[in-house]
Amino acid sequence: MKVISTNLGKHTKIIWNDKEIMTGIYKYPVDESLYLDTEDVQGDTVVDRKYHGGTYKACYLFSADNYPYWKEKYPLLDWNWGMFGENLTIEGLNESKIRIGSIYKLGSALVQISQPREPCYKLGVRFGDQRILKEFIDHGHPGTYIRVLEQGNVKNGDVMELVEESTIPLTIQQYYRLLFSTTKDQDVLQRAIDNNALPLAKREKLKKWA
């Protein structure tokens, strides 16, 4: 897996339900490296820290491999890396193989796979169509947030290298589908509950389905 774009966002004003709202989802490629801090990316914009940033969402990664699919569905948009609000666009990132809890060397940083991105209306605003929320869920490739275990810099061309694979076989895609399925796979559910790389609040909520 290789970093092909580093992306940062600025405060952007949008209109939602006749109200002015600020967002940081409008991210665009930058030439410089990114410094991954423990709760966010230095120089990036995080507006609503209830849902973005923090220990388990310090940085968002999205796969470059999925861009052709979305470009075909939304050909009239002004496409560039960072379109999904990701800080790092990664070539070769595959959510069906990456396990929650696995640890990777990413540039000079050490990171851990934490949880998939759950889309909100702001993605729909950027795409000009709220239908993308269901399409994004159905597609099953949400990208992933990471915990930053050791802070460091990441630049274009850096390789994301596996250091330690999680002993719990729970991929980002399996957990993502579990979240949105009406019938919960009990084996996957238990693996999620047992995986302490997921936030405790998430695991506690899952227990009601066990």
KEGUDO-130860 format. One record per residue (C-alpha): x, z, y. Coordinates in Angstrom, 1 decimal. Each point is the difference from the previous one (the first is absolute). Example, Ala and Ser with C-alpha at 12.3 -4.5 7.8 and 13.67 -1.06 7.14 Angstrom:
<sites>
X:12.3, Z:7.8, Y:-4.5
X:1.4, Z:-0.7, Y:3.4
</sites>
This chain:
<sites>
X:0.0, Z:0.0, Y:0.0
X:1.3, Z:-0.9, Y:3.4
X:-0.9, Z:0.8, Y:3.6
X:-0.9, Z:-3.3, Y:1.8
X:-1.5, Z:1.4, Y:3.2
X:0.2, Z:3.3, Y:2.0
X:-3.1, Z:0.5, Y:2.1
X:-1.0, Z:2.3, Y:2.9
X:-3.2, Z:0.4, Y:2.0
X:-1.0, Z:1.0, Y:3.5
X:-3.2, Z:1.8, Y:1.2
X:-2.7, Z:-2.7, Y:0.0
X:-3.5, Z:0.4, Y:1.4
X:-2.9, Z:-1.3, Y:-2.1
X:-3.7, Z:0.2, Y:0.4
X:-2.0, Z:1.5, Y:-2.9
X:-3.7, Z:0.8, Y:0.2
X:0.1, Z:-0.5, Y:3.7
X:2.9, Z:2.5, Y:0.4
X:3.6, Z:-0.4, Y:1.0
X:2.3, Z:1.2, Y:-2.7
X:3.8, Z:0.0, Y:-0.2
X:1.7, Z:-1.2, Y:-3.2
X:3.5, Z:-0.6, Y:-1.4
X:-1.0, Z:-2.6, Y:-2.6
X:1.2, Z:-2.9, Y:2.1
X:3.6, Z:-0.1, Y:-1.3
X:2.4, Z:-2.9, Y:0.4
X:3.5, Z:-0.9, Y:-1.2
X:3.0, Z:1.5, Y:1.8
X:3.7, Z:-0.9, Y:-0.3
X:1.3, Z:3.5, Y:-0.3
X:0.1, Z:2.3, Y:-2.9
X:-2.6, Z:2.8, Y:-0.4
X:0.9, Z:3.7, Y:-0.3
X:-2.2, Z:1.6, Y:-2.6
X:-0.8, Z:3.6, Y:1.1
X:-1.8, Z:2.6, Y:-2.1
X:-3.4, Z:-0.5, Y:1.6
X:0.2, Z:-3.5, Y:1.5
X:2.2, Z:-2.9, Y:1.0
X:1.9, Z:0.6, Y:3.2
X:-1.2, Z:-2.2, Y:2.8
X:-3.3, Z:-0.9, Y:-1.7
X:-3.5, Z:0.8, Y:1.3
X:-2.1, Z:2.5, Y:-2.0
X:-3.3, Z:0.7, Y:1.8
X:-2.2, Z:1.9, Y:-2.4
X:2.2, Z:2.4, Y:-1.9
X:-3.0, Z:1.2, Y:-2.0
X:0.2, Z:-3.2, Y:-2.0
X:3.5, Z:-1.4, Y:0.8
X:3.5, Z:1.3, Y:-0.1
X:1.0, Z:3.4, Y:-1.4
X:2.0, Z:0.9, Y:-3.1
X:-1.9, Z:-2.2, Y:-2.5
X:-0.5, Z:-2.9, Y:2.4
X:3.3, Z:-0.1, Y:1.8
X:0.4, Z:-3.8, Y:-0.4
X:-2.3, Z:-2.8, Y:-1.3
X:1.3, Z:-2.8, Y:-2.2
X:-1.8, Z:-3.2, Y:-0.7
X:0.9, Z:-2.9, Y:-2.3
X:1.0, Z:-3.4, Y:1.4
X:-1.1, Z:-1.5, Y:-3.2
X:-3.7, Z:0.7, Y:1.0
X:0.2, Z:-1.9, Y:3.3
X:-0.8, Z:-3.5, Y:-1.5
X:-3.2, Z:1.4, Y:-1.5
X:-1.2, Z:1.3, Y:3.3
X:1.2, Z:-2.9, Y:2.1
X:-2.2, Z:-2.3, Y:-2.2
X:-3.0, Z:2.2, Y:0.6
X:0.6, Z:0.4, Y:3.8
X:1.8, Z:-3.2, Y:1.0
X:-1.0, Z:0.2, Y:3.7
X:1.8, Z:3.2, Y:0.8
X:3.3, Z:0.2, Y:1.8
X:2.1, Z:1.0, Y:-3.0
X:3.2, Z:2.0, Y:0.1
X:1.5, Z:2.8, Y:-2.0
X:-1.5, Z:3.4, Y:0.7
X:-3.5, Z:-1.4, Y:-0.1
X:-1.2, Z:2.8, Y:-2.3
X:1.5, Z:2.7, Y:2.2
X:3.0, Z:0.5, Y:-2.2
X:3.3, Z:1.2, Y:1.3
X:1.9, Z:-1.7, Y:-2.8
X:-0.9, Z:-3.3, Y:-1.6
X:1.6, Z:-0.1, Y:-3.5
X:0.6, Z:-3.0, Y:-2.1
X:-0.7, Z:0.7, Y:-3.7
X:-2.0, Z:3.2, Y:0.5
X:-2.6, Z:0.1, Y:-2.9
X:-2.6, Z:2.8, Y:0.1
X:-0.8, Z:-0.5, Y:-3.7
X:3.6, Z:1.0, Y:-0.9
X:1.0, Z:2.6, Y:2.6
X:-0.8, Z:3.6, Y:-1.1
X:-1.1, Z:2.8, Y:2.3
X:2.8, Z:2.5, Y:0.2
X:2.8, Z:-2.4, Y:-0.7
X:3.1, Z:0.3, Y:2.3
X:1.7, Z:-2.9, Y:1.6
X:3.1, Z:-0.6, Y:2.1
X:-1.2, Z:-2.0, Y:3.1
X:2.8, Z:-0.8, Y:2.4
X:1.7, Z:3.3, Y:0.6
X:-3.2, Z:1.9, Y:-0.6
X:-1.3, Z:1.6, Y:-3.2
X:-3.7, Z:-0.4, Y:-0.4
X:-2.8, Z:0.8, Y:-2.5
X:-3.1, Z:-2.0, Y:-0.7
X:-3.0, Z:2.1, Y:1.1
X:-3.3, Z:-1.8, Y:0.3
X:-1.7, Z:-3.3, Y:0.7
X:-1.5, Z:-1.0, Y:3.3
X:-3.8, Z:0.4, Y:0.2
X:-1.3, Z:-2.5, Y:2.6
X:-2.1, Z:1.0, Y:3.0
X:-1.9, Z:-2.0, Y:2.7
X:3.2, Z:-0.5, Y:2.0
X:1.3, Z:-2.5, Y:-2.6
X:-3.3, Z:-1.8, Y:0.5
X:0.5, Z:0.0, Y:3.7
X:3.4, Z:-1.6, Y:-0.3
X:-1.3, Z:-2.6, Y:-2.4
X:-3.2, Z:-0.6, Y:2.1
X:-2.1, Z:0.6, Y:-3.0
X:-1.1, Z:3.3, Y:-1.6
X:-0.6, Z:-1.8, Y:-3.3
X:3.7, Z:0.3, Y:-0.6
X:-0.4, Z:3.6, Y:-0.9
X:-1.9, Z:-0.7, Y:-3.2
X:2.2, Z:-3.0, Y:-0.7
X:3.1, Z:2.1, Y:0.5
X:-1.3, Z:2.6, Y:-2.5
X:-1.0, Z:-2.6, Y:-2.5
X:3.3, Z:-1.8, Y:0.2
X:1.7, Z:3.2, Y:-1.3
X:3.4, Z:-0.5, Y:1.8
X:-0.2, Z:2.7, Y:2.8
X:3.7, Z:0.5, Y:0.6
X:1.4, Z:3.6, Y:-0.1
X:0.8, Z:2.9, Y:2.2
X:3.3, Z:1.9, Y:-0.6
X:1.3, Z:3.5, Y:0.5
X:3.5, Z:0.1, Y:1.6
X:2.2, Z:2.3, Y:-2.1
X:3.1, Z:-0.8, Y:1.9
X:-0.2, Z:-1.6, Y:3.5
X:1.8, Z:-3.2, Y:0.6
X:0.1, Z:-3.6, Y:1.5
X:-1.6, Z:-3.0, Y:-1.6
X:0.7, Z:-3.6, Y:1.1
X:-0.9, Z:-3.5, Y:-1.1
X:1.7, Z:-1.0, Y:-3.2
X:0.2, Z:3.5, Y:-1.3
X:-0.8, Z:0.4, Y:-3.7
X:-2.6, Z:2.6, Y:-1.2
X:1.8, Z:1.3, Y:-3.1
X:-1.6, Z:2.3, Y:-2.6
X:1.9, Z:3.4, Y:-0.3
X:-2.4, Z:2.0, Y:-2.2
X:-3.2, Z:-1.2, Y:-1.6
X:-3.0, Z:2.4, Y:-0.1
X:-0.6, Z:1.6, Y:-3.4
X:-3.7, Z:-0.4, Y:0.6
X:-1.1, Z:-3.6, Y:-0.7
X:-2.3, Z:-0.4, Y:2.9
X:0.4, Z:-3.2, Y:2.1
X:-1.2, Z:-0.5, Y:3.6
X:-2.5, Z:-2.5, Y:-1.3
X:-1.4, Z:2.2, Y:-2.7
X:-0.5, Z:2.8, Y:2.5
X:-1.5, Z:-2.3, Y:2.6
X:-2.5, Z:-1.4, Y:-2.5
X:-0.9, Z:3.6, Y:-1.1
X:-0.8, Z:0.9, Y:3.6
X:-2.6, Z:-2.8, Y:0.4
X:-1.4, Z:-0.3, Y:-3.5
X:-3.5, Z:1.4, Y:-0.7
X:1.0, Z:1.0, Y:-3.5
X:3.2, Z:2.0, Y:-0.1
X:2.5, Z:-0.7, Y:-2.7
X:0.6, Z:3.6, Y:-1.2
X:3.6, Z:-0.7, Y:-1.2
X:1.0, Z:-1.5, Y:3.3
X:-1.9, Z:2.8, Y:1.8
X:2.0, Z:2.7, Y:-1.8
X:3.3, Z:-1.7, Y:0.7
X:-0.9, Z:-0.1, Y:3.7
X:-1.0, Z:3.7, Y:0.0
X:3.3, Z:0.9, Y:-1.7
X:2.1, Z:-2.0, Y:2.4
X:1.4, Z:2.2, Y:2.7
X:1.4, Z:-3.0, Y:1.9
X:-3.6, Z:-0.4, Y:1.2
X:-1.2, Z:2.3, Y:2.8
X:-1.6, Z:3.2, Y:-1.3
X:-3.2, Z:-0.7, Y:1.9
X:-0.4, Z:-3.3, Y:-1.8
X:0.5, Z:1.5, Y:-3.4
X:-2.4, Z:2.8, Y:0.7
X:-2.7, Z:-2.5, Y:0.9
X:0.6, Z:-1.9, Y:-3.2
X:-0.7, Z:3.1, Y:-2.1
X:-3.8, Z:-0.4, Y:0.6
X:0.1, Z:-3.2, Y:-2.1
X:1.9, Z:1.6, Y:-2.9
</sites>
